[in-house]
Amino acid sequence: MDRPDAELELSRLRDAIDRVDEVIVRLLNQRAKYAIEIGEVKPVLGMPIYAPEREKQVLLHVVGISGGPLDPAAVRRLFERIIDESRRVERQASPHD
């Protein structure tokens, strides 16, 4: 591959990453909307916002379905952060806890 081809390929790949990032942001916002709904339902059921067993299930699930190239520890770290933010918006939606 010569330099002009490499520059075109780099541009193409960066555009592809931008499209993937757009999808990720839309999906994260959809996940947050579900967390808000959960934050409205849990108090009705007398449940606390923090559910360590559920969080463990989510982490096991996402690590299990990841086929790489991200290693399991990286997927776990990313989802721990996603869960933290989900819990934060869930708390904001909940009148209790």
N, C-alpha and C positions, 0 to 999 in steps of 0.2 A: 504494500500500500504506500503510495507516495503522499507527500505533505498535503496537497489539496484534497485528496480523498480522505485522509485522516481528519482534516478539519471539517469536512462535510459529515463524516461519521460521528465526530464528537458533537457537532451541532444536532444531528438527528437523535443521538442518544440523550442529550440534555433535554430536547423537546419531549422525548418519550418519558423521561423522569418527571418533567413538569406535569404531564398528563396523569401519570400515576399519582403524583402528589395531590392533584385536584381530586381524584377519586378517594384517596385516603382521607382528605379533609372532609369530604361529604360524608363518608362512612363514619368517621369519628363524631361528627355532629349528629348523625342519626343515632349512634350509640348513646350519646349524651341525652338525646330526647327520650330514649327508652329509660335511661337512668332517672331522669326527672319523673317520668310516669311511675317508676318503681318507688321513688321517694314519696309520691303521693299515696301509694297503695300500702306500703309497709306500716304506717301508723294505724291504719284501719285494722290491720291484722295484729297490731301490738308487737311488731317486729322492729328491732333496732336497725339503723342504717348499716353499721358495720357487721358483715356476715363473713367471718374468716373461713368457714367451711365452703361457702359458695365461691369465695375468691380463690381458694385452693383448687376447686373444681375447674374454674375458668383457666387458671394457669396450667393445670395438667392438660386440659383440652387443647389450648393453643400450642403448647409445646409439642403435644402428640401429633397435631396435624401439620406442623411445619416440616416441610421437606428440604429446607435449606435454600440458599446457601447460608442464611443466618443460623448460627448454632443455637442450641436450646437455651443456653444462658442469656444470649442476646434477646431472644424472643421473650423470655421470662422478664427481663429488665424492662423491655418496652411495654409489655402488658401490665407490669406492676405500676408503671407511671399512668397508663391509660385508666387502670382501675382506681388509682388515687384521684384522678380528675373526675371520674364518674361518681365516686363517692362524694366528692365536693359538691357537684351539681345536684346529686340526690339529696344531700343535706339541705341545700338551699330550697329545694322543693318541699321538704318535709317540715310540717309545723312543730314537730317534736324531735327528740334525740340530740 
